[in-house]
Amino acid sequence: MIKKTPIEVEEMMKMNRPIHIIDVREVDEVADGKIPGAINIPLGLLEFRMHELDKSVEYTMVCRSGGRSGKATQLLESHGYTVVNMVGGMMSWEGPTE
């Protein structure tokens, strides 16, 4: 499993490198703020919505602390997606939110 720190993710965003973030927290958690541009797909729905994702794109998975995003990363990797887990989750995120 590939992992990136919140600082590495924020640096990629600052360099305007394409980054596709999926926030697997529940809708009410995301209402408190998410990384700009992140798509919210709660972990419980990911299996049913993975057909919406492009296997040629690398996705960065985010949750509150890194646990759920780790599970999401394993699920998507097992189906052939290129995925990175942001360790520490939103609890460690110091960048902008929307």
C-alpha positions as CSV (number, residue, x, y, z in Angstrom):
1,M,0.0,0.0,0.0
2,I,1.4,3.4,-1.0
3,K,1.1,6.1,1.6
4,K,1.5,9.8,1.5
5,T,1.5,12.3,4.4
6,P,-0.9,15.2,4.4
7,I,2.1,17.5,3.8
8,E,3.0,15.5,0.6
9,V,-0.6,15.8,-0.6
10,E,-0.7,19.5,0.1
11,E,2.6,20.0,-1.7
12,M,1.2,18.2,-4.8
13,M,-1.8,20.5,-4.7
14,K,0.4,23.6,-4.5
15,M,2.4,22.5,-7.5
16,N,-0.9,22.2,-9.4
17,R,-0.2,18.6,-10.1
18,P,-3.4,16.7,-10.9
19,I,-4.5,15.0,-7.7
20,H,-7.8,13.1,-7.4
21,I,-8.9,12.9,-3.7
22,I,-11.7,10.6,-2.5
23,D,-12.9,11.4,1.0
24,V,-14.5,8.2,2.4
25,R,-15.9,9.8,5.6
26,E,-19.6,10.0,6.2
27,V,-21.6,13.0,4.8
28,D,-22.0,14.6,8.2
29,E,-18.2,14.4,8.8
30,V,-17.5,16.0,5.4
31,A,-19.9,18.8,6.2
32,D,-17.3,20.1,8.8
33,G,-14.8,20.6,5.9
34,K,-13.0,18.6,3.3
35,I,-9.9,19.1,1.1
36,P,-10.8,21.4,-1.8
37,G,-11.8,19.3,-4.8
38,A,-12.2,16.1,-2.9
39,I,-15.1,13.8,-3.9
40,N,-17.1,12.3,-1.0
41,I,-17.9,8.6,-1.4
42,P,-18.5,7.2,2.1
43,L,-16.6,3.9,2.7
44,G,-19.9,1.9,2.9
45,L,-20.8,3.0,-0.6
46,L,-17.4,2.7,-2.3
47,E,-17.9,-0.8,-3.4
48,F,-21.1,0.2,-5.2
49,R,-19.7,3.3,-6.8
50,M,-16.2,2.2,-7.8
51,H,-17.5,1.9,-11.4
52,E,-17.6,5.7,-11.4
53,L,-13.7,5.8,-11.0
54,D,-11.1,5.6,-13.8
55,K,-8.5,2.9,-13.5
56,S,-6.0,5.1,-15.4
57,V,-6.1,7.7,-12.6
58,E,-4.3,7.6,-9.3
59,Y,-6.6,8.3,-6.3
60,T,-5.7,9.6,-2.9
61,M,-7.9,8.2,-0.2
62,V,-8.7,10.4,2.9
63,C,-10.8,9.8,6.1
64,R,-10.7,11.2,9.6
65,S,-7.6,9.4,10.9
66,G,-6.4,7.0,8.1
67,G,-8.1,3.8,9.1
68,R,-11.1,3.9,6.8
69,S,-9.0,5.2,3.9
70,G,-6.6,2.3,4.4
71,K,-9.6,-0.1,4.0
72,A,-10.7,1.8,0.9
73,T,-7.2,1.7,-0.5
74,Q,-7.1,-2.1,-0.1
75,L,-10.5,-2.5,-1.7
76,L,-9.7,-0.4,-4.7
77,E,-6.2,-2.0,-5.1
78,S,-7.8,-5.4,-5.1
79,H,-9.9,-4.3,-8.1
80,G,-7.0,-2.9,-10.1
81,Y,-7.1,0.8,-9.2
82,T,-4.0,2.9,-8.4
83,V,-4.5,4.2,-4.9
84,V,-2.6,6.1,-2.2
85,N,-3.6,6.3,1.4
86,M,-3.2,9.7,3.1
87,V,-1.9,8.7,6.5
88,G,-3.2,10.6,9.5
89,G,-6.3,11.7,7.7
90,M,-8.1,14.9,8.2
91,M,-6.9,15.0,11.8
92,S,-3.4,15.7,10.5
93,W,-4.4,17.9,7.6
94,E,-3.3,21.5,8.0
95,G,-4.0,22.7,4.5
96,P,-7.1,24.5,3.2
97,T,-10.6,23.1,3.5
98,E,-13.9,23.9,1.9
